[in-house]
Amino acid sequence: MSDFQDFLKHEQAHVVIGEFKPGCFCEAQQLYNKAVATYREGFKEALLLREPGSERGISIILWDSVDHMDEQQRSDTHQAILKQMTPLFTQQPHNEIYELASHITAAEKQPAMV
């Protein structure tokens, strides 16, 4: 029965939507990359999206569990990087946690049925 319960577990996505002060996106991106490089246990992948021609972006970080995410983001190193990044935002970013319902990669994509 535990195998079935494990099968039902879903990865978690930490989604942050924010806007940086003019000219600050590149600096924030470097800090973001530095923060993600510190993640270990439970980390799956990270995406940083930027709206073309703007300072607005969306971060999507996939974790195997919220507990692992919380543990990694409480580290002193992560907190120090976040402290450097915070003043670059125009306002407090919007944070949400989502359950990953579907994740399809190009290698997994099936041919269309005719």
C-alpha positions as YAML, in Angstrom:
chain: A
units: angstrom
residues:
- id: 1
  name: MET
  ca: [0.00, 0.00, 0.00]
- id: 2
  name: SER
  ca: [2.88, 2.41, 0.67]
- id: 3
  name: ASP
  ca: [4.02, 2.05, -2.97]
- id: 4
  name: PHE
  ca: [0.59, 3.25, -4.05]
- id: 5
  name: GLN
  ca: [0.73, 6.19, -1.63]
- id: 6
  name: ASP
  ca: [4.19, 7.13, -2.93]
- id: 7
  name: PHE
  ca: [2.82, 7.05, -6.47]
- id: 8
  name: LEU
  ca: [0.14, 9.56, -5.47]
- id: 9
  name: LYS
  ca: [2.67, 12.10, -4.13]
- id: 10
  name: HIS
  ca: [3.08, 15.11, -6.38]
- id: 11
  name: GLU
  ca: [6.00, 17.42, -6.82]
- id: 12
  name: GLN
  ca: [5.47, 20.94, -5.57]
- id: 13
  name: ALA
  ca: [6.06, 24.12, -7.54]
- id: 14
  name: HIS
  ca: [7.09, 27.30, -5.75]
- id: 15
  name: VAL
  ca: [5.94, 30.13, -8.01]
- id: 16
  name: VAL
  ca: [7.04, 33.72, -7.45]
- id: 17
  name: ILE
  ca: [5.83, 36.61, -9.61]
- id: 18
  name: GLY
  ca: [7.55, 39.93, -9.24]
- id: 19
  name: GLU
  ca: [8.87, 43.07, -10.84]
- id: 20
  name: PHE
  ca: [12.30, 44.58, -10.38]
- id: 21
  name: LYS
  ca: [13.34, 48.21, -10.34]
- id: 22
  name: PRO
  ca: [14.49, 49.55, -13.75]
- id: 23
  name: GLY
  ca: [17.74, 47.96, -14.84]
- id: 24
  name: CYS
  ca: [17.84, 45.43, -11.96]
- id: 25
  name: PHE
  ca: [16.62, 42.22, -13.64]
- id: 26
  name: CYS
  ca: [20.10, 41.04, -14.67]
- id: 27
  name: GLU
  ca: [21.49, 41.53, -11.15]
- id: 28
  name: ALA
  ca: [18.47, 39.72, -9.71]
- id: 29
  name: GLN
  ca: [18.98, 36.89, -12.23]
- id: 30
  name: GLN
  ca: [22.58, 36.44, -11.07]
- id: 31
  name: LEU
  ca: [21.43, 36.28, -7.45]
- id: 32
  name: TYR
  ca: [18.65, 33.85, -8.41]
- id: 33
  name: ASN
  ca: [21.15, 31.55, -10.13]
- id: 34
  name: LYS
  ca: [23.42, 31.76, -7.08]
- id: 35
  name: ALA
  ca: [20.53, 30.85, -4.75]
- id: 36
  name: VAL
  ca: [19.39, 27.92, -6.89]
- id: 37
  name: ALA
  ca: [22.97, 26.60, -7.01]
- id: 38
  name: THR
  ca: [22.79, 26.11, -3.23]
- id: 39
  name: TYR
  ca: [19.74, 23.80, -3.38]
- id: 40
  name: ARG
  ca: [20.34, 20.13, -2.74]
- id: 41
  name: GLU
  ca: [17.93, 17.62, -1.25]
- id: 42
  name: GLY
  ca: [14.48, 17.65, -2.81]
- id: 43
  name: PHE
  ca: [15.31, 20.18, -5.54]
- id: 44
  name: LYS
  ca: [14.15, 19.13, -9.04]
- id: 45
  name: GLU
  ca: [14.51, 22.10, -11.41]
- id: 46
  name: ALA
  ca: [14.19, 25.86, -11.69]
- id: 47
  name: LEU
  ca: [12.91, 28.19, -14.39]
- id: 48
  name: LEU
  ca: [13.20, 31.97, -14.44]
- id: 49
  name: LEU
  ca: [10.95, 33.61, -17.00]
- id: 50
  name: ARG
  ca: [11.19, 37.25, -18.08]
- id: 51
  name: GLU
  ca: [8.50, 39.22, -19.84]
- id: 52
  name: PRO
  ca: [10.20, 40.63, -22.97]
- id: 53
  name: GLY
  ca: [11.13, 44.29, -22.70]
- id: 54
  name: SER
  ca: [10.27, 44.53, -19.01]
- id: 55
  name: GLU
  ca: [11.63, 43.96, -15.53]
- id: 56
  name: ARG
  ca: [8.79, 41.53, -14.70]
- id: 57
  name: GLY
  ca: [9.49, 37.88, -14.14]
- id: 58
  name: ILE
  ca: [8.20, 34.56, -12.88]
- id: 59
  name: SER
  ca: [10.25, 31.99, -10.99]
- id: 60
  name: ILE
  ca: [9.10, 28.38, -10.98]
- id: 61
  name: ILE
  ca: [11.06, 25.99, -8.79]
- id: 62
  name: LEU
  ca: [10.07, 22.34, -8.59]
- id: 63
  name: TRP
  ca: [10.57, 20.40, -5.36]
- id: 64
  name: ASP
  ca: [9.78, 16.87, -4.33]
- id: 65
  name: SER
  ca: [8.08, 18.22, -1.18]
- id: 66
  name: VAL
  ca: [7.25, 21.47, 0.61]
- id: 67
  name: ASP
  ca: [9.33, 20.26, 3.56]
- id: 68
  name: HIS
  ca: [12.47, 20.05, 1.41]
- id: 69
  name: MET
  ca: [11.73, 23.46, -0.08]
- id: 70
  name: ASP
  ca: [11.32, 25.02, 3.36]
- id: 71
  name: GLU
  ca: [14.49, 23.36, 4.63]
- id: 72
  name: GLN
  ca: [16.60, 24.56, 1.69]
- id: 73
  name: GLN
  ca: [15.20, 28.09, 1.77]
- id: 74
  name: ARG
  ca: [15.87, 28.47, 5.51]
- id: 75
  name: SER
  ca: [19.61, 28.01, 5.05]
- id: 76
  name: ASP
  ca: [21.83, 30.93, 6.06]
- id: 77
  name: THR
  ca: [23.27, 31.12, 2.54]
- id: 78
  name: HIS
  ca: [19.83, 31.31, 0.92]
- id: 79
  name: GLN
  ca: [18.67, 33.94, 3.42]
- id: 80
  name: ALA
  ca: [21.77, 36.08, 2.73]
- id: 81
  name: ILE
  ca: [21.13, 35.95, -1.03]
- id: 82
  name: LEU
  ca: [17.44, 36.79, -0.52]
- id: 83
  name: LYS
  ca: [18.46, 39.77, 1.61]
- id: 84
  name: GLN
  ca: [20.57, 41.04, -1.32]
- id: 85
  name: MET
  ca: [17.72, 40.50, -3.79]
- id: 86
  name: THR
  ca: [14.87, 42.05, -1.78]
- id: 87
  name: PRO
  ca: [15.77, 45.73, -2.39]
- id: 88
  name: LEU
  ca: [15.80, 45.09, -6.17]
- id: 89
  name: PHE
  ca: [12.01, 44.47, -6.24]
- id: 90
  name: THR
  ca: [9.58, 47.33, -6.87]
- id: 91
  name: GLN
  ca: [7.25, 45.72, -4.31]
- id: 92
  name: GLN
  ca: [6.92, 42.46, -2.38]
- id: 93
  name: PRO
  ca: [6.66, 39.61, -4.94]
- id: 94
  name: HIS
  ca: [3.64, 37.30, -5.03]
- id: 95
  name: ASN
  ca: [4.44, 33.76, -3.75]
- id: 96
  name: GLU
  ca: [2.35, 30.62, -4.17]
- id: 97
  name: ILE
  ca: [2.82, 26.87, -3.85]
- id: 98
  name: TYR
  ca: [1.20, 24.64, -6.48]
- id: 99
  name: GLU
  ca: [0.96, 20.88, -6.77]
- id: 100
  name: LEU
  ca: [2.41, 19.69, -10.07]
- id: 101
  name: ALA
  ca: [-0.46, 18.08, -11.94]
- id: 102
  name: SER
  ca: [1.26, 17.43, -15.28]
- id: 103
  name: HIS
  ca: [4.86, 17.63, -16.53]
- id: 104
  name: ILE
  ca: [5.53, 16.62, -20.13]
- id: 105
  name: THR
  ca: [8.92, 16.85, -21.77]
- id: 106
  name: ALA
  ca: [9.71, 16.65, -25.49]
- id: 107
  name: ALA
  ca: [11.24, 13.19, -25.01]
- id: 108
  name: GLU
  ca: [8.01, 11.92, -23.42]
- id: 109
  name: LYS
  ca: [5.64, 13.43, -25.95]
- id: 110
  name: GLN
  ca: [3.67, 10.81, -27.86]
- id: 111
  name: PRO
  ca: [2.95, 11.07, -31.60]
- id: 112
  name: ALA
  ca: [-0.50, 12.47, -32.40]
- id: 113
  name: MET
  ca: [-3.22, 9.93, -32.99]
- id: 114
  name: VAL
  ca: [-4.63, 9.97, -36.53]
...
